[in-house]
């Protein structure tokens, strides 16, 4: 089970968590969530390929949460307006 896909997903998850934890602003946090979306999809593909239903279910739920994070931090027009008006 530890192929290239799993290593990418594991290292990507660590990197995404680091970006979010750094709390360096909306853009950095938003890109952390983008990376979380990509690695969630990677984990889902890995789970399907390896018949690991729990991994698929977990990352399916995390995919929804991470897409919400992308919306909140990068795509939400109201949030973007607030950031543009900040000093």
C-alpha positions as CSV (number, residue, x, y, z in Angstrom):
1,X,0.0,0.0,0.0
2,X,2.9,2.4,0.3
3,X,3.3,3.4,-3.3
4,X,4.0,6.8,-4.9
5,X,0.3,7.8,-4.4
6,X,0.4,7.1,-0.7
7,X,3.7,8.9,-0.2
8,X,2.4,11.9,-2.1
9,X,-0.8,12.0,0.0
10,X,1.1,11.6,3.3
11,X,3.7,14.3,2.5
12,X,1.0,16.5,1.0
13,X,-1.1,16.2,4.2
14,X,1.8,17.2,6.4
15,X,2.5,20.2,4.1
16,X,-1.1,21.3,4.0
17,X,-1.4,21.0,7.8
18,X,1.7,23.1,8.2
19,X,0.4,25.8,5.9
20,X,-2.9,26.0,7.8
21,X,-1.1,26.0,11.2
22,X,1.3,28.7,10.2
23,X,-1.6,31.2,10.2
24,X,0.1,33.5,7.8
25,X,-3.1,35.0,6.4
26,X,-6.1,34.0,4.4
27,X,-4.2,33.2,1.1
28,X,-1.7,30.8,2.8
29,X,-4.4,29.1,4.7
30,X,-6.6,28.9,1.6
31,X,-3.8,27.2,-0.4
32,X,-3.3,24.8,2.5
33,X,-6.9,23.8,2.0
34,X,-6.4,23.5,-1.8
35,X,-3.6,21.0,-1.0
36,X,-5.8,19.2,1.5
37,X,-8.4,18.8,-1.3
38,X,-5.8,17.3,-3.6
39,X,-4.5,14.9,-1.0
40,X,-8.0,13.9,0.1
41,X,-8.7,12.8,-3.5
42,X,-5.4,11.0,-3.5
43,X,-6.4,9.1,-0.3
44,X,-9.8,8.3,-1.8
45,X,-8.2,6.8,-4.9
46,X,-5.7,4.9,-2.7
47,X,-8.6,3.6,-0.5
48,X,-10.6,2.5,-3.5
49,X,-7.6,0.8,-5.1
50,X,-6.7,-1.0,-1.9
51,X,-10.3,-1.8,-0.8
52,X,-10.0,0.3,2.3
53,X,-13.5,1.6,2.9
54,X,-12.7,3.4,6.1
55,X,-10.0,5.5,4.3
56,X,-12.5,6.3,1.5
57,X,-15.2,7.3,4.0
58,X,-12.9,9.4,6.1
59,X,-11.4,11.3,3.2
60,X,-14.7,11.7,1.5
61,X,-15.8,13.6,4.6
62,X,-12.5,15.5,4.8
63,X,-12.9,16.4,1.1
64,X,-16.1,18.2,1.9
65,X,-14.6,20.0,4.9
66,X,-11.5,21.0,2.8
67,X,-13.6,22.3,-0.1
68,X,-15.5,24.4,2.5
69,X,-12.1,25.7,3.6
70,X,-11.2,26.6,0.0
71,X,-14.5,28.5,-0.3
72,X,-14.1,30.3,2.9
73,X,-10.5,31.4,2.5
74,X,-10.1,31.8,-1.3
75,X,-13.4,31.9,-3.2
76,X,-16.0,33.6,-1.0
77,X,-16.6,37.0,-2.5
78,X,-17.6,38.5,0.9
79,X,-14.4,37.4,2.5
80,X,-12.3,38.7,-0.4
81,X,-14.0,42.1,-0.1
82,X,-13.1,42.2,3.6
83,X,-9.5,41.4,2.8
84,X,-9.3,44.0,0.1
85,X,-10.6,46.7,2.5
86,X,-8.2,45.9,5.3
87,X,-5.3,48.3,6.0
